[in-house]
Amino acid sequence: MKKPRIVIIDILRGFALLLIVLIHFAEHFEFYSPSKYHFLFSQKQDDSVFFWALQFIRGNAYSIFALLFGVSFFIQMNNKAEKGIDFRRGFTWRMLVLLVIGFLFSLIYRGDILHMYAIFALPIILIYPWRTKFLFITAILLLLQPQLIIGIFQSFLDSSFKYVGLNPYWSEGNQLAYEGSFWDTVKFNFYKGRQTSWSWTIYVGRYLQIWGLFILGILIGRLGVFENIDQKKKLFLKAMLVTLPIAVTLAFISESVIKTLPLTQEQQKIIKITLDSWKNIFGSASYISLVTLLYIIFPKAYIFKLYQAYGKLSLTNYIVQGTIGVFLYYGFGLALWKYLGATWSLIIGAAFFFLQAYICTIWNKHFYYGPFEWLWRCLTDLNFNIPFKREKTRLNIFV
């Protein structure tokens, strides 16, 4: 008998995607250019909104999504193991399929994370059988950001130390977003866009963070943290009360205190990157605890129905919002970057998300999967006879 989906995981995944949609719109889908025209909101207001979006949304969005990826990995492996199946080879193939899907999507949107997750998941398959304490130690070491800590020590030991990234094509990519054609963008993203994106991921230590969060997600799955959550209200309340002050403190040190210390520019830069990485971990834990706690208290709230519906179609929704967003903002599309600053972009991003979420509530009544979820499953199983549409239903958007 197939196990029922864990509702809170879909809800949290939907919430994480809300944050991702918001930051994508605010960033103009990795096209960082201020708008030329202003309606109601000034450039100064947009700059302020964009700053706070970076503080409260960007790093937390991807951290939550990565953590839930690890939880889902555990659930799939564990469900197969209970049936006597070693799913490591099957999951490897599943990730290779995701790699292809993600890479094709990255030709349109250079900021894609799907192909990265597919690659980062492969080493995790090898260490999945490790004992819990070894996985926990490994996760902590990765989340501490050893690459950045070593860089901090080097910056104090060597006055000529420079912490530099490998982004030689960043400005070229932005210029294409201004005036390049669709095919120019695709050709750029095939190689130069990949190098730009991967270089930034290495530069800020995001790859270590993703690995650490994948492992942490496996541990959360093993411990059954999201099972029977009705009995764990105090646990999530305590988690929020502990992690939120830490996240706020790290943010304050990163944005304010560092500037007052007798540090070189390079030292300030690398310390800030490190603190921001840690802040994202505690900030994500705060968000997860808060959303879960609110769901326990208000399980019938309509907002959670929307999050759940969106989370069930996470792959399709992620690809759709990225594809449409690039067309809305880039020069080969509507070039709305000229007219929509960060404030309007956040408002429109929120509206876009909730429209998608409402459509998902209807879609899920009539179909078993989203289009890309179905394709991914078919390619994983090498079987295109997997049912897609539910029987005896009529698609009615006014239901």
Secondary structure, 3 states (H helix, E strand, C coil): CCCCCCHHHHHHHHHHHHHHHHHHHHCCCCCCCCCCCCCCCCHHHHHHHHHHHHHHHHHHHHHHHHHHHHHHHHHHHHHHHHCCCCCHHHHHHHHHHHHHHHHHHHCCCCCCCHHHHHHHHHHHHHHCCCCHHHHHHHHHHHHCCHHHHHHHHHHHHCCCCCCCCCCCCHHHHHHHHHHCCHHHHHHHHHHHHHHHHHHHHHHCCHHHHHHHHHHHHHHHHHHCCCCCHHHCHHHHHHHHHHHHHHHHHHHHHHHHHHHHCCCCHHHHHHHHHHHHHHHHHHHHHHHHHHHHHHHHHCCCCHHHHHHHHHHHCHHHHHHHHHHHHHHHHCCCCCCHHHCCCHHHHHHHHHHHHHHHHHHHHHHHHHECCCHHHHHHHHHHHCCCCCCCECCCCCCCCCC
